[in-house]
Amino acid sequence: DDIERSVMVKSVADLISLEPGMDVNGQGMIRGGDMNSIAADVVYYVDGVKMTSNDGLTLNNFTGVGKYDIESISIITGGLSAEYGNAQAGVINIVTKEGTDSFHGNFEYTNELGGANHWGPNYYDAAIHKGHMEWDNSEWVNEIDSTTGKLAHQKIDYTKYAGYAIQANITGPLMKGVSFFLGGRTNNNAVNSISPLSHSADNFEGTWKLSLNLHPKISLKFGGVYSQNWNYHSVAGVGGIKGMGDDGKNIFLPMENASSGKIINTNQMSYMAISHMLSERTYYELRVSNSINAQTPEDFPDSTMEIRKDADGWFNLPRDVYAYDEGKRTRFQVKFDFTSQFNKNNLLKTGIDYTDYSVWARNYSDVLNSRRLHYIGYHHRTGNPVQPKQFAWYIQDKMEYKGLVLNAGIRMDHFDPSVKHPLTTAIAASDYFYDTFTRFNYDSLESFGLLEKTKPITAWSPRIGVAHPITDRSMIHFFYGHIYQLASFYTMYGERWVNDGTRDTDINSNNLNDDTELYNTLEESFFGNPRLTYEKTISFELGFDWNFYSDYILAL
């Protein structure tokens, strides 16, 4: 109810920024660590499913749950219990709403008035363009781009665009003991700046849950989240996409166009969860989930054009640039937790967490004077997924006595990279193996016995937390623990190959760019290391909380 009454809150990021211990800019930052960098120091859960974000070339953090679809948000900003791992800064838990035994619905339409987000001088009046904006020169105004057949200089009134956002959900029973919840949102926000779009690109985010309570002691839930959006793709600073790039010289590039087409971004997660009460004091939860993040390029050209200018030689004209981003990350997860209040003072909890990954990604760009290939792939093969395995086990005991609450536990994290790697760094420095992309071949290395299977890594994390209530309004707390975090997949598996724009060589002189010749002039710029160990943080915390008035709490 508090979430729904928060009129100014429009997104999960807004809600998170209101929580104690979070930054106020909606970046998900806790104690200097954040969920919006490739490090992913803050871990994000939806309905108990970890939304892994740093297993690709770039961060892909899904927070697409509408505010009316959220039942509760809990944030752990320090003192992580043994249940949580791979999070050096904190944990954000979001629980979505469940179905009800009667039909309900909610609909919200938010209107954004034109010009509401624009202030300051007009972009067309920028000082850098003094003497080049010749609106009183009919020849300049009517100049035609010979390639597109359109006017080379067209002014748009970017301050007038209005926008809107829609959120809605519906819930109710399907039959006795079975209920559903469906929620979704989309926005058409105005873009009050120089851009190829007057509104945000098409987008949708949805949440669903099916709850089955067919037995007093057993509940079964199916649920998930889904989102899709797209964005124009351009890696070219000159003539790539309409905007203020290249010192504003891209200002007249066409609307609804980009030099390298579009990228479709799809995120989806689905799960099955069962909760079984074995007795009044003991129960277990089993959660099986599958999540997918995918990038799909569309409408990108197969070659790159030279830089084009208007007749005055100042403003850029549109051009094609051969570039694309593509990839797919799939994670199959199994999580099992067992909880028992075996006496009045002790609450025991133990569990396991297993994740099976399948990840590949490929970003390529050719801007004439620079060719770049970034990718994650199995054994130096683009498009082939790496398939590492991750496993964790924990046990903890929460002990409550008069004037003292103690939570002690231990956690074991295990990661198997599931790849082979050159035996020594001397091999990695060899010109023979690392001269160009095609001359570096895992099959050749293996035939010479120069590869070895990367060994799995294991880390043990002791944790202990103590709280002592001083009064009914104040408390002292202490925490000590080891926190381990896995490196990003880019630093472990990623490769980056570049050159100065040199074309691939037709080695067999057949006038074709064969698969064995692809990228044969690209040189190694970065090569991931799957032998990296866990990052380690030893955390000490001593604090004091005082509820000195009403809802106000002083935390030191």
N, C-alpha and C positions, 0 to 999 in steps of 0.2 A: 504493500500500500504506500509506503514512504517513497518507493521508486516511482510509482505511477503519479504521485502528487508532485513530483519534482518537475515543474512546468518547463524550466529552462534546460533541463537535461534532455539531450537528443540521442546520445550514443553511449556505448559501453565505456569509451574513453572518458566521457564527461562524468559518468558515475564513479569511475575509479578515481578520478582527480578529487572527488569530494571526500574520499575515505582518509582517515588519519594515517599519517606516515607516507602518503603519496605526494608526488609533485603536482602542482596546480595547473600544469599545461597539458594534461591528458596524454603524456608520453609513456605512462606506465613505469616511471622510474622510482626505484626504491634504493635509498642509500647509495646513490651513484651508479647502481646497476640498472639496466633497463631491458625492456622486452622488444625494443625497436632497433637493436643493433645485432650484428651477426653473432655476437657473444651470447645473446639471449639469457642474461643473468636472471631474469624474472620468468618463471614458468607459469603458464596459463592453462587452466583446466576448465572443461565444460562437462557438467554431469559426471565428474570423476574421470574423464578421458583427457589425457595429456595432449595438448595441441602443439606438437613439436614444430618448431619454426626454423631451426638453424641447420637443417639437413640438406641444403641446396647451395647453389652459387650465391644466392642472396637470401635475406630474411624473408619469410612469408608468414607473417603473424596474423592469424585469423581471429578477429574479435567481432564477427558479424552476428551478434545477437541483439535484437531490438529490446528497448527498455521495458516494453510491456510483456516481453516473453521471459523476463527474469524473475525468479522467485526470491533469490538471495545472492549476495556477493560477500565473500569473506576474503580478507587479505592478511597474509602472514608476512610481516615486515622484518622478522628476526626470530631467532631461537627456533629453527626448524626442527621438528621432531624427526625421529628415524624413519617415519613413513615417507618423507619427501627427500628426493635426491636430484642431482643435476640442476640445482638452483642456488647460486651463490648470493643472490640478493633477496629473493622473496618468492611467494607463491600467491597467485590470484585464482580463487575458486568461484566459478559461476554455476549456479544451479538453475535450470530452466523450470518453468511451470509445468504442472501435471494437469491431466484432465479432471473435470469435476463431475458430480452426479446430476448436474442440471446444465442446460445450455446457457452460455454466456458469450459475449463478443465485445470487441473493442475496436474503435476506428479513430484514427487521428490524421487530420490533414493540416499541414503547416504551410503557409504561404510566405513567400519571400518577395518583397516589393522590388521593383526595378531600381537599380542604382543604390540599393541599401548598403552595399559593401564597397562603394567606390568613393574615394576622396583624394585630394591632392591634384597636381597639374595633369593635364591630358597628355597621354603618351605621344600623341602626334606633335606636341609642342616641345619635345625634348630638345635641349640645347645642341646635342650632338648632330641633329639633323638640320641645323640652321643653314639655309641656303640650298637645301636639297628637297624640301617640301614645297613644290612649285605649283600650288593650287590655282594660281592666276595664269599659269602657262598651259594653254589648251593642248599643245603638242605633248607635254608631259602628262597631263591628265588623261589624254586619249591614247597613250602608248599601249600597243598590243604586244603581248608575249607571243612570239611566233610559234612556240612549241605547243602552248595550251590554247591559243586563240582567244584568250581572255585579257581584260585590262590588267596592266602591270601594277597599277596603283589604285587601290580601292580602299576608301576609308569606311570603317564600321563604327557605329555608335555602341561601344561596348558597355556603356553605363546604363542602358535601358532594359537589359534583360531581367526578367522576373523568374522566379523558381518556385518549387514546391517539394514537399516530402510527404510520404504516406506510410503509416504503420497500422497494421491491423492484426487481430487474432480472433480465433473462435475455439471454444472448448465445450465439451459435453459428453454424455454417455452414449455408448454404442449398444450395450446390453448390460445386464446386471454384472457388476464387478469389472467392467471394461469401459475405459474412458479414453478420450483423445484430446490432444492440444495441437493446434496449428497456428503458427505466427509468421508474419513476413513484413518486410519493409522495402521500399525503394525511394530513391530521391532523384530529383531533377533540378539540382542546385544551379543557380545562375553563375556564370563565369564572367565576372565584371573586370576583365583585363584582356589584353591582346592574346588570343588563343584560337586554335582551329575549331573550337566548340563554343557555342553560346551557352550550353548547359552541360552538366556532367554527363559522361557517357552512360549508356544503358546499364543498369545494375539491379540486382535483386539479392536479398538475404532472407533465408527462411529457417524456421525452427519447427521440429515436429516431435511428438512423443505419444506413444500408445502404452497405457498402463493397464495391466491385468492383475486384479486382486481376486484370484479364484479360490484361495484358501486363506484362512485366518493367519497362518504363519508363513506363507509364501507369497511374494510379490514378484511379478515379471514385468520388465519394461523394455520397450524398443524405442529408440529415439535417434535424433541426429540433427545436424545443421548443414546448410547448403548456401553457397553464394556463387554468383557469377558476375563478372564485369569485364570491360575491355578498355584499352587505352591505345592512343596512337603511339607508334614507335618511331623514334628517330635518334640516331647516334651522331648525326651530322650537325655540327655547330653552324655551318654556313649553308643556308638554303634547305634546312632539314624540316622545320616545322614552324608554323606561324607563331610568333611570340616576340619577346624582346632579346632573343639570342643574337650573338654576333654584334654586340653593341647596338641592338635595336634594328639592325638592317634586315631582319626577318619579318618586319612588321607588316609587309604587304604580301606575304605568302598566302596561298588560298585557304579558305575555310574548308573544314571537313576533308583534310588531306594531310598526309605525312610522308616523308621520303621513304619510309620502310614499312608502310602498311600499319596493321594493328596487331595487338597481342590479346588473346582471350584468356582470362584468368578464371579458373574454376577451383573451388574448394568444397569438399564434402566430407562429412564424417557421420558414420552410423554406428550404433552399438546395441548390444543386448545385455541387460543386467538382471540378475536374479538375486533376491535377498531371502534368506531362509532363517527363521527363528527356531533354533534347536531347543531352546528353553527360555525361561523368562530372563536369564542372564547371559545367554550365549547365542550368537548368530554369525552367519558368514555372508559375504557378498562376492559374487563372481561377475566380472564385466569383460565382455569380448567386443572389440571394436575394430573398425577399419576406417582409415582416413586417407584421402587423396588430395593432392594439390597438383594442378596441371597448368602449363602454359602452352598455348597453341598459336602460332603465327598465322596471319591471314593477309592476303593482298600485298605481299612484299615482292619487289622486283627481283629479277635474276641478274641484274648488272647495275653498275654505278655510273652515273653521268658526271661530267665535268661541272665545276662550279659555274653558275650562270648569273649575270648581272643585268640590270636594266640599262637603257641607252646612256644614262648619266654615269654608269659604272659605280653607283653607290649602293642601291638597294638590291637585295638578293632575289633571284627568281627561283621557282621550285625546281627540284631535281630528284631523280631516283637514286637511292642508296641501297645496295644489296646488304641487308642486315636482318637478323631474326633472333629471337629468343624462344627456346622451346625446352620442354622437359616434363617429367612426371615423378612425383614422390608418393610412394605408397607405404603405409605403415599398418601392420596387423599387430594388435595389442591384446594381451590377456592380463587381467589384474584380479587377484584373489586376496581377500582380507578376511581374517577370522578374529572376532572380538568376544571376550568373555570377562564378565565381572565376577571373578571366582570367589571373592569375599568382599566385605563391605569397604575395605581399604584399597583393594587392588583391581585395576582395570587392565587386563592384558590384551594386547593387539599384535598380531603378526600377519605377514602377507608376502606375496611375490608379485613381481611385475615383469612381463616379458614383451619385448618389441622386436618384430621382424621387419626390416626395412628393404625396400627396393627403390633405388634412387638413380636417376640419370638427368642430366641437364646439358644444354649446349647453347651457347651464345656466340654468334659469329657476326662480324662486321667488316666491311670493305669500304673505306672512305678515300680510296685512291692512294693517298700518301701514308696510309696505315691500315694493315689488316690484322685482325685480332680474333683469336679463338679461345674462349673460356669454356671449360666443360668439366663435368664429373662423369666418369665412365669406368667400366671394369677393365683393368689391365690395358690401359691406353687405347681403348676402343670407344669412340663416340657413339652414343645411342645405346650402349650396353649398360644395364644398371649394376651398381654395386649393391651387395646384399648382406650388410652386416647384421649382427644379432646383439641385442642388449638384454641383460637380465639383472634383477635386483631382488634381494630378500631383506626383510627387516623384522625386528621384534622389539617391543617397547612395553613398559609397565608404568602406568600412571598410579601413583600412590598418594592417597589423600588421608591426612591426619589433622587433628585439631591444630590450627595455626601453621600448617605446613602442607604444601602440595609439591610432589616431586615426580618428574617424568624422566625416566632413564631408558635408553635403548641403544641398539647398535644396528647398523645398516651395511649390507654388502652390495657393491655395484660391480658388474662384470660386463665387459664389452669385447666382442670378437669381430675384428675388422673384416675377416673373410676375404682377404686379398693376399697376393704375394708382392714382395718388394725387393729391389736390388740389395745384394748382400752388404755392400759397403758404400760409404759416401764417395770413395774414389771412383766407383763406377758412375755415380751420379754426376761427377765432374768431367767425365770422359767425353771428348769431342765426338768420338765414334758413335756413342750411343745417344748423345744429346745434341748433335749438330742441328738436325732439323726434325720436324715432326715424324716424317715417314721413316727416317733412319733409326728411330728409337722403337725397338720391336721386342715385346715381352717374349715372343716365341723364340727369338734368337738368344735372348738372355737365358731363358730356361734351358735351351739346348746346350749351352756352355756351363750349366750348373750355377748360374749367377743370380738366381732368385731363391728366396726362402719365404715360407708362409709367415705372415705377420702374426706374432704371438698375441693372444688375448691378454687383456689387462684387468686387474681386480683391485678394488679399493675397499677398505673397511673404515666405517665412520662411527665412532662412539659419540653419543649425544646425551647431555643431562641438563635438565632445567629445573629450577627451584623457585617457588613463589611463597612468600610469607605475608599473609594479611596482617597489617598493623591495626587497622580499625575497619569498620564496615565500608569506609570510603577511601582507604589508602592501602598500598601494597608495595613491598620490595620484591624484585625478581632478579634471578641470575641464570645465565646460560653459558655452557661451554660445549663446543662440538667441532668436529671435523666435517667440512662440507667439500664434496668433490663434484667437479663438473667436466663433462666430456667436451673436447674441442669441437668446433663446427666441422661439418663434413667438407666444407670447402678447403679448410686448412689440412684436412687429412687426405682427401681424394681429389681435390681440384687441380686442374692444370691450366696454365695460360701460355699461349704460343703467339708470337707477334712478329711482324717485320715492317719494313718501310713502304709497303705497298707492292713489293716485287711479286710478279705473277708466278704461279706454279709452273714448273718446268716439264715439258713434254719429253720425258726421258726416252721412251721407246719410239718417238717420232711418228706416232700414228694420228697426229692432229686431234687427239681426244684427251680430255682430262680424266684419266682412268682413276678408279678408286685407290689404287696403289700409289698414284701420283698426287692425290688430293693433299693440300697443305704442305707440299714437299719443300717449300722455301720458308716456312714459318719456323722461328727459332724459339727455344725454351726461355720463358720469362719467370714462370713460377711452377713448382712441382710439389704437390702435397706430400705430407708425411704421415702415413697411416700408423706409424709406430709411436705417435705422440701419446703421452700418458695423461691422466686426469689432471686438470687444474685443481689446486688444493687451497682451501681457506681454513684457517683455524680461528674460530669465532669465540670471543669472550664478550659477555654483555652483563652489565650490572645496571639496573634501572629502578626508578621509583615512579609510581602512578598515584595521583591524588585527585579524586573527584570532589573538588572544592566547592562547586556550586552547580546545582541543577544538572544540565547536560555537559558542563564544562569539565574537562579532565586535563590536568597538568602532567606531562610525561617527561621525565628526565632520564 
